[in-house]
Amino acid sequence: MEPFKTLTGLVFPLNRKNVDTDQIIPKQFLKRIERQGFGECLFYHWRFDNNGQKRADFPLNDPKYAGASILVAGENFGCGSSREHAPWALQDYGFKVIIAPSFADIFHNNCLKNGILTIELPEENVAALLKEAEADSLYVTVDLEKQTVSNGNAEFSFDIDPYPKHMLLNGLDEIGLTLMLEEEISKYEQSVQ
């Protein structure tokens, strides 16, 4: 994983509550086992019609959101089944940060373990970001070290547990963390032979 320190990115506003993992990545796309290639399936039934053509009424298809790396959504984002494919699809599409008033616990943890920063902000702050991003192109800066989100007009603070913060700042997943102890593991293995 790549270390995450700060990100300034375009916001995609998804002004919907209770977006479940089947809406994020429908079940028919869960047959793959590799982590790549899921971005094209993200929000599939919202983005595409029955003939596979892009729907003009879904904002992610609007060229003004091309290249968005920060998704702002309503409460309870990522509810539903515990599929790890949902963070894979969001990440493969290009999202590095998701901001919402609340997340489903398993989805939240899966995102952090896959290098996506999930940020919980009060509903009024999320509503302000959604409104601004729907009206015009909105770029915000996320600073993980300072734990802030800034849109140029306002700065919002967020909480994050120290362990996932450390993992994200250092670009570590659980395997990477274990490999940092490789020398000690080798010494132990040699001592018990």
C-alpha positions as CSV (number, residue, x, y, z in Angstrom):
1,M,0.0,0.0,0.0
2,E,1.0,3.6,-0.5
3,P,1.4,5.8,2.5
4,F,-1.4,8.3,3.0
5,K,-0.4,11.7,4.5
6,T,-2.5,14.4,2.7
7,L,-4.7,14.4,-0.3
8,T,-6.3,17.3,-2.2
9,G,-8.9,15.9,-4.5
10,L,-12.2,16.4,-6.4
11,V,-15.3,15.5,-4.4
12,F,-18.0,13.3,-5.9
13,P,-21.3,13.9,-3.9
14,L,-23.4,10.8,-3.5
15,N,-26.4,12.3,-1.6
16,R,-27.9,9.0,-0.6
17,K,-28.3,7.3,2.8
18,N,-27.9,3.5,3.5
19,V,-25.9,2.7,0.4
20,D,-25.3,-1.0,0.8
21,T,-22.5,-3.1,-0.5
22,D,-24.7,-4.7,-3.2
23,Q,-25.3,-1.2,-4.6
24,I,-21.6,-0.4,-4.5
25,I,-20.7,-3.7,-6.3
26,P,-23.5,-6.0,-7.3
27,K,-23.3,-9.7,-6.5
28,Q,-22.8,-10.8,-10.1
29,F,-19.3,-9.2,-10.2
30,L,-18.0,-11.1,-7.1
31,K,-16.6,-14.0,-9.0
32,R,-13.1,-12.5,-9.5
33,I,-10.5,-13.1,-6.8
34,E,-8.0,-10.5,-7.8
35,R,-8.4,-6.9,-6.6
36,Q,-8.2,-5.2,-10.0
37,G,-10.9,-4.5,-12.5
38,F,-13.8,-3.8,-10.1
39,G,-13.9,0.0,-10.7
40,E,-15.8,-0.5,-14.0
41,C,-18.5,-2.3,-11.9
42,L,-18.8,0.3,-9.2
43,F,-22.5,1.4,-8.7
44,Y,-23.2,-0.6,-11.8
45,H,-27.0,-0.6,-11.7
46,W,-27.0,3.2,-11.0
47,R,-24.4,4.0,-13.6
48,F,-25.6,1.8,-16.5
49,D,-29.0,0.9,-18.0
50,N,-30.1,-2.6,-18.9
51,N,-28.2,-2.3,-22.2
52,G,-24.9,-1.4,-20.5
53,Q,-25.1,2.2,-21.6
54,K,-24.2,5.0,-19.2
55,R,-27.2,6.7,-17.5
56,A,-27.3,10.5,-17.8
57,D,-29.2,10.7,-14.6
58,F,-26.4,9.3,-12.3
59,P,-24.0,12.0,-11.3
60,L,-20.8,9.8,-11.4
61,N,-21.3,9.8,-15.2
62,D,-21.1,13.6,-15.3
63,P,-17.8,14.6,-16.8
64,K,-17.4,17.3,-14.1
65,Y,-16.7,14.5,-11.6
66,A,-14.1,12.7,-13.7
67,G,-11.1,11.9,-11.6
68,A,-12.8,12.4,-8.3
69,S,-10.8,10.8,-5.5
70,I,-13.0,11.8,-2.5
71,L,-16.6,10.4,-2.1
72,V,-19.0,12.2,0.2
73,A,-22.1,10.3,1.1
74,G,-25.1,10.0,3.4
75,E,-25.2,8.1,6.7
76,N,-24.7,4.3,7.1
77,F,-22.5,4.0,3.9
78,G,-21.4,0.5,3.2
79,C,-24.2,-1.3,5.0
80,G,-25.3,-4.8,4.0
81,S,-23.2,-7.9,3.4
82,S,-19.5,-7.9,4.4
83,R,-18.0,-8.1,0.9
84,E,-14.4,-6.9,0.6
85,H,-15.1,-6.3,-3.1
86,A,-16.9,-3.0,-2.2
87,P,-13.7,-1.3,-1.1
88,W,-11.8,-2.9,-4.0
89,A,-14.3,-1.4,-6.4
90,L,-14.2,2.1,-4.9
91,Q,-10.4,2.0,-4.8
92,D,-10.0,0.7,-8.3
93,Y,-12.3,3.5,-9.5
94,G,-10.0,6.0,-7.9
95,F,-11.5,6.9,-4.5
96,K,-9.0,7.2,-1.7
97,V,-11.2,8.9,0.9
98,I,-14.9,8.4,1.8
99,I,-16.6,11.0,4.0
100,A,-20.0,10.3,5.6
101,P,-21.8,10.8,8.9
102,S,-21.5,7.0,9.6
103,F,-20.3,3.7,8.1
104,A,-21.2,0.1,8.6
105,D,-18.5,-1.4,10.9
106,I,-17.3,-4.2,8.6
107,F,-17.2,-1.9,5.5
108,H,-15.3,0.7,7.5
109,N,-12.7,-1.8,8.7
110,N,-12.4,-3.3,5.2
111,C,-11.7,0.1,3.8
112,L,-9.0,0.9,6.3
113,K,-7.3,-2.4,5.7
114,N,-7.3,-1.8,2.0
115,G,-5.9,1.8,2.2
116,I,-9.1,3.8,1.9
117,L,-9.5,6.5,4.6
118,T,-13.0,6.6,5.9
119,I,-13.9,9.8,7.7
120,E,-17.0,10.4,9.9
121,L,-18.1,14.0,10.1
122,P,-21.2,15.4,11.7
123,E,-24.3,15.3,9.4
124,E,-24.4,19.1,9.1
125,N,-20.7,19.2,7.8
126,V,-21.4,16.4,5.4
127,A,-24.6,18.2,4.2
128,A,-22.5,21.4,3.6
129,L,-19.9,19.4,1.6
130,L,-22.6,17.7,-0.5
131,K,-24.4,20.9,-1.3
132,E,-21.2,22.6,-2.3
133,A,-20.0,19.7,-4.5
134,E,-23.4,19.4,-6.2
135,A,-23.4,23.1,-7.1
136,D,-19.9,23.3,-8.5
137,S,-16.6,21.4,-8.6
138,L,-15.3,21.1,-5.1
139,Y,-11.8,20.2,-4.1
140,V,-11.0,19.4,-0.5
141,T,-7.7,18.7,1.3
142,V,-7.6,15.8,3.7
143,D,-4.7,15.8,6.2
144,L,-4.4,12.5,8.0
145,E,-1.6,13.6,10.3
146,K,-3.6,16.7,11.5
147,Q,-6.9,14.8,11.1
148,T,-8.6,17.6,9.2
149,V,-10.7,18.1,6.1
150,S,-10.6,21.6,4.6
151,N,-12.6,23.0,1.7
152,G,-11.0,26.4,1.6
153,N,-13.9,28.0,3.5
154,A,-14.0,25.8,6.6
155,E,-11.9,23.1,8.3
156,F,-13.4,20.1,10.0
157,S,-11.6,17.8,12.4
158,F,-12.2,14.1,12.5
159,D,-11.3,11.2,14.8
160,I,-9.4,8.0,13.8
161,D,-8.0,5.3,16.0
162,P,-4.2,5.4,16.4
163,Y,-3.7,1.9,14.9
164,P,-5.3,2.4,11.5
165,K,-3.9,5.9,11.4
166,H,-0.4,4.5,11.8
167,M,-1.0,1.8,9.2
168,L,-2.3,4.4,6.6
169,L,0.4,6.9,7.3
170,N,3.1,4.2,6.8
171,G,1.4,2.4,3.9
172,L,1.1,-0.8,5.8
173,D,-1.3,-3.6,5.7
174,E,-1.2,-6.5,8.2
175,I,1.2,-8.5,6.1
176,G,3.5,-5.4,5.7
177,L,3.4,-4.9,9.5
178,T,4.4,-8.6,10.0
179,L,7.2,-8.3,7.5
180,M,8.7,-5.4,9.6
181,L,9.4,-8.1,12.2
182,E,11.0,-10.5,9.8
183,E,14.4,-10.4,11.5
184,E,12.9,-11.2,14.9
185,I,10.7,-14.0,13.4
186,S,13.8,-15.5,11.8
187,K,15.7,-15.4,15.0
188,Y,12.8,-17.1,16.9
189,E,12.5,-19.8,14.2
190,Q,16.2,-20.5,14.5
191,S,16.0,-20.7,18.2
192,V,13.3,-23.4,18.3
193,Q,14.9,-25.7,15.7
